[in-house]
Amino acid sequence: MRIRHAVPFAAALFAFAACEVPLAPKWNVDVFFPIKYPDVQLSQYAGPGGIIPTTTSTFTTPADSDDVSDATRQIFDEDIDSLKAEVILANSANITGSMDISIAASRVNLFNTNPALAVTVTLPVRVTAGDTVRINNVNTTLFKQAQKLYTQTRGSMRAAGGAPIVVTSNDKLSLGVDLTANVKFSK
């Protein structure tokens, strides 16, 4: 007799659990993932003999791309409340200047100032172990359909002291880009 009542009770409990409970708590989860961003090899943009002069010189790196992984695709396909980026720059050479970094879902949109088409940020270049620039409002739909993420850097640099400096293949501007997506976990 008890089993006959237990089956309908279990079915009712399962049906209730499958329904959305109106006052149930809702929560989000932050999902962190880095984006591969190539370093800027200073020796490629220095003058003859690896010399960086005291006058300003400009550079533009070739565009680079990386396929969007299945795990990243899954995050982009979720209901994202907000998307934040952190750009970490480390420089060991005694140079100063600025650089623009850009990330886009299409190569033609690199350095676009429209935030719906690219994340483009200007960073100061100075001797540092790691400056961090935070971007709090990255467009959440920017990467939704992306198959690849394109990156490119352009900038200006000069020797920071009163004399030109020589750079070697070890001297570079190291860049790290980390995205944090705030995803709706319960709906």
Secondary structure, 3 states (H helix, E strand, C coil): CHHHHHHHHHHHHHHHHHCCCCCCCCCEEEEEEEECCCCEEHHHCCCHHHEECCCCEEEECCCEEEECCHHHHHHHHCCEEEEEEEEEEEECCCEEEEEEEEEECCHHHCCCCCCCCEEEEEEEECCEEEEEEEECCCCCCCCCCCCEEEEEEEEEEEECCCCCEECCCCCEEEEEEEEEEEEECCC
